[in-house]
Amino acid sequence: TLMIVFLISSLVLYIISLMLTTELTHTSTMDAQEVETVWTILPAVILILIALPSLRILYMMDEITTPTLTLKTMGHQWYWSYEYTDYENLCFDSYMTPPLELDPGELRLLEVDNRVVLPTEMSIRMLISSEDVLHSWTVPSLGVKTDAIPGRLNQATLMTSRPGIYYGQCSEICGA
Amino acid sequence: GAESQKPPPGKWWTPPFDPRFPNQNQTRNCYQNFLDYHRCQKTMKRRGKSAQPCEYYFRVYHSLCPISWVQRWNDQIKEGTFAGKI
């Protein structure tokens, strides 16, 4: 790494010395008003065009909607348990299918024995916690990732626009 | 299509947004409703009134609180070791 530092600093010093020791001069006045105005205004406009939708999305992330269903998930070493308790007590554990037990065509390290089933096009309140150590519940294709912290109930909102199977993997180091 | 399969609004119930707990951490939402249910029950019983209005708090904590937490708290109440003021 030191070699690279010496290399770059010697190159820069050489170019500076070249610039300082020359007989050449440019004496006519230079007028660049037009091009300077353009390359100031244009980037400003481009940045605004990027910022406005970005802010809109940022505020949309904090929108308050009334959910239609609540689903609780508790992280364990090493499986998730799900509780649907709006009506009756429906709860089950969901273990990852070991690779040796997969059927042909199934995805390694993603399939589970009991999947979570949710209605589409409805705002669903996810409440995520843990029964032992830190875990993290995520479904990347639905844009949700929330840490599962013992003793704390974290809320996330989920909404699927179309039917399908969505996968996720635990996203927090949770023990050996 | 999917539109026709939606249940009529009002038929599906889940705890509504509570402005007292607007953020990601809903721990207190669950715990507060649990406390409120038991306090409501105790007060209604003491006054000899029906505990019907307390059902709202029951539904909310039952939806929000993890089952293991509720079981632990109920066991603590039975043993007299529950830390909350009821």
Interface residues (C-beta under 8 A of the other chain):
Chain A: I64 T65 T66 P67 T68 L69 T70 K72 M74 E83 T85 D86 N89 C91 T120 E121 M122 R125 L127 S129 E131 T146 G151 R152 L153 N154 Q155 A156 P163
Chain B: A2 K6 W12 W13 T14 P15 P16 F17 P22 Q24 N25 Q26 T27 N29 C30 H62 S63 L64 C65 P66 I67 S68
